[in-house]
Amino acid sequence: MGRGKAPRELPNIDFDSLPHLLNEFQCALITGISVAFLRLSRSEGPREGRTPGPPLVRIDGRIRYPKEDVAKWVRELPRRVAV
């Protein structure tokens, strides 16, 4: 795997054993997206032509991603077909 490239397969993670509120590293790990994408989507907000980031909550200045909301976000992402 080259530097900066996403892994081809997601790690085998027991979803039920994860905490209810995920930090950005846990969210990136289970979704296969980068921490940089999470940070960019948070700072820039929704933009036309870009995939929106997963739902998040702020608790005492810390960013957390509700596990069930992230799972729903992944299921509802539009699927693109390679041509």
Buried (B, 14 or more C-beta within 10 A) or exposed (E): EEEEEEEEEEEEEEEEEBEEBBBBEBBBBBBEBBEEBBBBBBEEEEEEEEBEBBEBEEEEEEBBBBBEBBBEBEEEEEEEEEE
